[in-house]
Amino acid sequence: MPFVLYLLGLAVFAQGMSEFMLSGLVPDIARDLGVSIPAAASLTSAFAVGMIVGAPLMAVAGLRWPRRRSLLVFLVTFLLAHVAGALTSHYGVLLATRVVAALANAGFLAVALTTATALVPANAKGRATSILLGGITVACVAGVPAGALLGQLWGWRSAFWAVALLSAPAVLAILKWVPEGTDPSTAPGVRGQARALLAPRPAVFLLLCALVNGATFCAFTYLAPLLTEVTGAGRALVPAVLALFGLGSFIGVTVSGRFADTRPVPLLVTGGAALLVGWSVFALSAGSPVATAVLVLMLGALSFAVGSTLVSQVFYSAAGAPTLAGAAATAAFNVGAALGPWLGGVAAGAGPGYRGPLWVSALLIALAVAVASVAALGRVFGAPPPVRRVRG
């Protein structure tokens, strides 16, 4: 795999830390800014909405830009938004910075996914995608717990400063090592790429991306209050449990990268069934610290294994959309990230408490399994693309 993919993964790590770290900072932000926990949690949804809107808009806006320029513009904007967020004491301003950061993040990730899959052989898109999304899982392993720990030691603002500082080296790395890219004028037009994405096969994979990621974010956003209110864990243990989820995520995306190019269907079928059972069992056993620790690790691995494989299948099935496929995958990924926490908040306030988001996650996976089953019966998926084993 080209070394430049790991540099792109570094930038994605900083952005993943920003997107996920609020899971461990929600109580502190709510207390500091004088808002409710659901209002503070909605900052995650606001970021996701910005990603949904920003992915296609930013990709189209930068369609005629060289890839390196696009990556730099988006990453510098992302960095400055976090500086502003760290300095503000107003909830409305913080909410606005999250949207701006999300727009920039969306544009960056869309271009980075396209760049990564363009730099590898045609049958290695799963490996390339897993390396890039590995930055997100490393953020769960190290960045998110570190953000929660920073919040406990020096306040939630310190986590925002950390994201800004982590982004700076990535800017320099892109300047030095990311190639300018091919002539953007040779790419297919927006309408042609949109038609390719609306074909049944990529459309189903995009829907599945949204549903699976919705289940992931629904539970993950409310993991900190679940641990303290239901499991009975102290606040000091929250970063460790978040790290377990991140460790599982890293394992899942790493292992799935080895199979996403060659055996995606068995991985998706097995992983989807296991997720359905896993979220249901977690909802029933969330009061047990041991069961919670085991299931957090396992569900983190399964969620990202299935999710990253679905993203790679979008690229395989939408070869006619070389630029907008990354934007579409990013948007679908974040439709779930916006919908999941919102549904989880509704469930948490409707009676089941913080077990409610876990039941919503199980329901979303059940819906994904139903969609995939209908698509398979309707022969939407067809035969998988021929692949050969790729070394490196």
Salt bridges, closest charged atoms under 4 A:
ASP28 OD1 - ARG31 NH2 2.48
ASP28 OD1 - ARG235 NH2 3.22
ASP32 OD2 - ARG157 NH2 3.25
GLU180 OE1 - ARG68 NH2 2.89
